Amino acid sequence: MKTECTPGQFGRRIYGVIIVTLSMLLFSSCTIEHRLAKEYIRKGHDEALLVIPSDFLYKTNTSYQEPDPVNLISERAKDSVGYFNSTYLQYISDSVFLEKFYNAFLKEMEESGYDIYLPADSLVFESESQQKWTIRFAQLQLEEDNRKFYKDTYDAEENYYYKEYDISSVGINTWTEVSFSGSEDQKRLLYLSGFIEDEFEGGFSYNRFDDKMYFNDKTLRITYNDIYRMAGDSGKKHAELLIDYLLNDYIRRNMPPGYTRRLIYHYDKHFRTLTSDVTERFEVLK
């Protein structure tokens, strides 16, 4: 029996071949990426890092707005007034906050196998023969904010009740420059932000005994200890995400010609696992 292929049938067969070929290429690319990721971990992060801390902590109170109808107050004066009207910022020690942040960062990086150098050791760092990175914390900023929220409800008689409450938050924003030794085009500016805030546990409740609606404004407020604890937690988080950044950059630099990196990997040091299910990472600004 003679078999003929119509143009449509022929096209579908070619299309099927293309799909299979693309799938094989994608699978091959992902396999190479995973192999390189494991290779990086197996080497024990054999890299030297020169860490340059920022010795200044910027503080911004966005919850306070000085009335200025004719723009007579300078930005510096506004920041100063906002600072002295802050609930938390004016009482937070810059040196203590930065010490907790950097100590947690350095400890996590050293425990992960990196050779860490500080500016005083820059000459020794330059003489290192292994691959080198410079990590410069360009700016750290603490930001205080206060926002209004509300709860509303109806009672059995369809009477409407409305109540506002305040929630304060304190956040940390960082800008970090990372550069690979000997390659100017490998310089990147990384941004990360995080915050803690009050926990509201109140709300409306109806009292059947006196037939009235009551509002409970119970709120667990941020403490100064919470802010200092955030400093340590943030330092550790920066180390974890920096390791992910260095891992993925290693993959990018070592991908064979013709292959494109398609996955972002996260390494869990505790469980010693690699995953492409990445939920947190630095934002690359440039």
C-alpha positions in Angstrom: 0.0 0.0 0.0 1.3 3.4 -0.9 1.5 5.9 1.9 1.5 9.6 1.2 2.0 12.6 3.5 -0.1 15.6 3.0 1.6 19.0 3.7 -0.3 19.3 7.0 0.8 15.8 8.1 4.4 16.5 7.1 4.3 19.8 9.0 3.0 18.1 12.1 5.8 15.6 12.0 8.5 18.2 11.7 6.8 20.2 14.5 7.0 17.2 16.7 10.7 16.7 16.0 11.3 20.4 16.8 9.4 20.0 20.1 11.4 16.9 21.1 14.7 18.7 20.1 13.9 21.8 22.2 12.9 19.6 25.1 16.2 17.7 24.9 18.2 21.0 24.8 16.3 22.4 27.8 16.8 19.2 29.8 20.5 19.2 28.8 20.9 22.8 29.9 19.2 22.2 33.2 21.4 19.1 33.8 24.5 21.1 33.1 23.4 23.8 35.5 22.7 21.3 38.3 26.1 19.7 37.7 27.8 23.0 38.0 25.9 23.9 41.1 27.0 20.6 42.8 30.5 21.2 41.6 30.5 24.6 43.3 29.3 23.2 46.6 31.7 20.2 46.4 34.6 22.7 46.1 33.7 24.1 49.5 33.3 27.6 48.2 37.0 27.9 47.5 36.9 31.7 47.1 38.3 34.6 49.1 36.1 37.6 50.0 37.2 41.1 50.9 34.3 42.4 53.0 34.2 46.2 53.3 31.6 47.3 55.9 29.8 50.6 55.9 30.5 52.4 59.1 27.3 54.6 58.9 23.7 53.7 59.4 21.1 55.9 57.7 17.9 56.4 59.6 14.7 57.6 57.9 11.4 58.2 59.7 8.7 58.2 57.0 5.9 58.2 59.5 6.5 61.9 60.4 5.8 64.7 57.9 6.7 68.2 58.9 4.1 70.7 57.7 5.8 72.8 55.0 3.2 74.6 52.8 5.8 76.8 51.0 8.8 74.4 50.8 10.9 76.4 53.2 12.3 73.4 55.0 15.3 71.7 53.5 15.4 67.9 53.1 18.1 67.7 55.7 16.1 69.6 58.2 13.0 67.4 57.5 15.1 64.3 58.1 16.4 65.8 61.4 12.9 66.7 62.6 11.6 63.2 61.6 14.5 61.6 63.4 13.8 63.4 66.7 10.1 62.6 66.4 10.7 58.9 65.8 9.5 56.3 68.2 12.4 53.9 67.7 15.2 55.3 65.5 16.5 57.9 67.9 17.1 55.3 70.6 18.8 52.7 68.4 22.6 52.6 68.7 24.2 52.7 65.3 27.3 50.9 66.5 25.4 48.1 68.2 23.1 47.6 65.3 26.0 47.4 62.8 28.1 45.2 65.0 25.2 42.7 65.3 24.6 42.8 61.5 28.2 42.3 60.4 29.1 39.7 63.1 26.2 37.6 61.9 27.1 38.0 58.3 30.8 37.2 58.8 30.1 34.2 61.0 27.7 32.7 58.4 30.1 33.2 55.5 33.1 31.8 57.5 31.1 28.7 58.6 30.1 28.2 55.0 33.8 27.8 54.0 34.7 31.2 52.6 38.0 32.9 53.3 37.1 36.3 54.7 39.3 39.3 54.7 38.6 42.8 56.1 40.0 46.1 54.8 43.0 45.8 57.2 44.0 42.6 55.5 43.6 43.9 51.9 47.3 43.4 51.0 47.1 39.7 52.0 43.9 39.4 50.1 45.5 40.8 46.9 48.2 38.2 47.2 45.7 35.3 47.2 45.8 33.1 44.2 42.3 31.7 44.5 39.3 33.4 43.0 38.5 36.6 44.7 35.4 38.8 45.3 35.1 42.2 46.8 31.9 42.7 48.9 31.3 46.4 49.8 28.2 47.4 51.8 27.6 50.7 50.2 24.7 51.7 52.3 22.5 50.4 55.2 19.3 52.2 56.1 16.8 51.8 58.9 13.4 53.0 58.0 10.5 53.7 60.5 6.9 53.9 59.3 3.5 54.1 60.8 0.3 53.2 59.0 -3.4 53.3 59.8 -5.6 50.3 59.4 -9.2 49.8 60.4 -11.7 47.2 61.5 -15.4 47.4 60.8 -18.5 45.2 61.6 -22.3 45.2 62.0 -24.3 44.1 64.9 -27.5 42.1 64.8 -29.5 45.3 64.3 -27.4 46.2 61.3 -25.7 49.1 63.2 -22.3 49.8 61.6 -19.1 50.1 63.7 -15.7 51.4 62.5 -12.4 51.8 64.3 -8.9 52.8 63.2 -5.7 51.5 64.7 -2.0 52.1 64.1 0.7 49.6 63.1 4.3 50.6 63.2 7.1 49.0 61.3 10.9 49.2 61.2 12.7 48.0 58.1 16.2 47.6 56.9 17.3 48.4 53.3 20.7 47.6 52.0 22.7 48.3 48.8 25.7 46.0 48.4 28.4 46.2 45.6 29.9 42.9 44.6 32.7 42.6 42.1 34.7 39.7 40.7 38.4 40.2 40.8 40.0 41.1 37.5 36.7 41.7 35.7 35.1 45.1 35.8 32.0 43.9 33.9 31.3 41.6 36.9 30.5 44.5 39.2 26.9 44.5 40.4 24.8 46.5 42.9 22.5 44.3 44.9 19.5 45.5 46.9 17.6 43.8 49.7 14.9 45.0 52.1 13.0 43.5 55.0 11.0 44.7 58.0 9.3 43.8 61.3 6.0 45.3 62.4 3.5 45.4 65.3 1.1 42.5 65.6 -2.5 43.5 66.0 -4.5 41.0 68.1 -7.6 43.1 68.8 -11.0 43.5 67.1 -14.7 44.0 67.8 -16.6 41.9 70.2 -20.3 42.0 71.2 -21.3 41.8 74.9 -24.7 40.1 75.3 -25.0 41.2 78.9 -25.1 44.9 78.2 -26.1 44.6 74.6 -23.0 46.7 73.4 -20.2 46.4 70.9 -16.7 46.9 72.2 -13.4 47.3 70.4 -10.2 45.8 71.8 -7.1 47.6 70.5 -4.6 45.0 71.8 -1.3 45.3 69.8 2.0 43.6 70.4 4.4 46.5 69.8 7.9 46.3 68.4 10.6 46.5 71.1 14.2 47.7 70.8 15.4 44.1 71.4 13.3 43.1 68.3 15.2 45.7 66.2 18.6 44.5 67.4 17.5 40.9 66.8 16.5 42.0 63.3 20.1 43.2 62.7 21.5 39.8 63.4 18.8 38.0 61.4 19.3 40.3 58.5 23.1 39.8 58.6 22.6 36.1 58.4 20.0 36.4 55.6 22.4 38.6 53.6 25.1 35.8 53.9 22.7 33.1 52.8 21.5 35.1 49.7 25.1 36.1 48.9 26.1 32.5 48.8 23.2 31.9 46.4 24.4 34.8 44.3 28.0 33.5 44.1 26.7 30.0 43.4 24.6 31.1 40.5 27.3 33.4 39.1 29.7 30.4 39.1 27.1 28.5 37.0 26.7 31.5 34.6 30.5 31.9 34.1 31.0 28.2 33.5 28.1 27.4 31.2 29.4 25.8 27.9 29.2 28.0 24.8 25.8 27.8 23.2 23.9 27.1 26.5 21.9 29.6 28.4 21.4 29.6 32.1 17.7 29.0 32.8 17.4 28.2 36.5 18.2 30.1 39.7 19.5 27.8 42.5 19.3 28.0 46.3 21.6 26.0 48.5 20.3 25.0 52.0 23.4 24.5 54.1 21.4 22.8 57.0 19.9 20.1 54.8 22.7 20.2 52.2 20.2 20.4 49.4 20.0 22.3 46.1 16.6 23.6 44.8 15.4 25.8 42.0 12.4 26.8 44.0 13.8 30.2 44.9 11.6 32.5 47.0 14.2 35.0 48.1 17.1 36.7 46.4 18.8 40.0 45.9 17.4 42.5 43.4 20.2 43.3 40.9 20.0 47.1 40.3 22.9 47.3 37.8 
